[in-house]
Each structure stands twice: as structure tokens, then as C-alpha cells.
Amino acid sequence: MKQMQELIKPGGHLITLLFPVIEREQETTPPYQVHIPVMKALLEKNKFQNIFLEQVPPERNSPGREGLEWIAVWKRLE
């Protein structure tokens, strides 16, 4: 997280593709699930504000990832 703060100037943007956004009982192998509330809390704690968060439309997903990809844009504060 510190490296993102160093690379992105205040007012700059971080664009992320979150995958896989899915609830599983137990993770034993990658790709490990992404929890959007955890991701938001982590980035907001480190001076990034979420300005866009949306599930990628199924027709725009990589094959086999339908419904599992979300795109988010974060603005660097301070």
C-alpha cells in the first residue's frame, strides 16, 4: 500500500480490477477471493477515496470469469 501512495500523487487515480469477487467457504488455492468491504476499508485507511465501483458486465469479462470481475477507481487524497 505504501508503494501505491508513493507512486500516485494526491489527486491522482488508481484503477483496479477486482477478481474473484465471490464468497467461498474455504480457500486452499489461488485465486483467493476478494472482499469488497475489506478492499474499500484498506484503501480508504491509506488515503484513497472510492469514486467508482461496478461489476463488469458479463459480456466484457474474460472467458470463465463472468460475474466475478469488478472494476473500481480510487482517488488519492492529500
Number of C-alpha atoms within 10 A of each C-alpha: 8 7 7 13 17 9 10 15 13 14 11 13 17 16 11 12 13 20 17 18 17 14 10 8 6 8 10 7 6 7 9 14 16 17 14 15 8 10 12 17 13 13 18 16 10 15 15 25 18 17 10 11 16 11 16 19 12 14 9 11 15 12 8 8 14 15 18 19 21 19 14 18 17 21 21 21 16 8
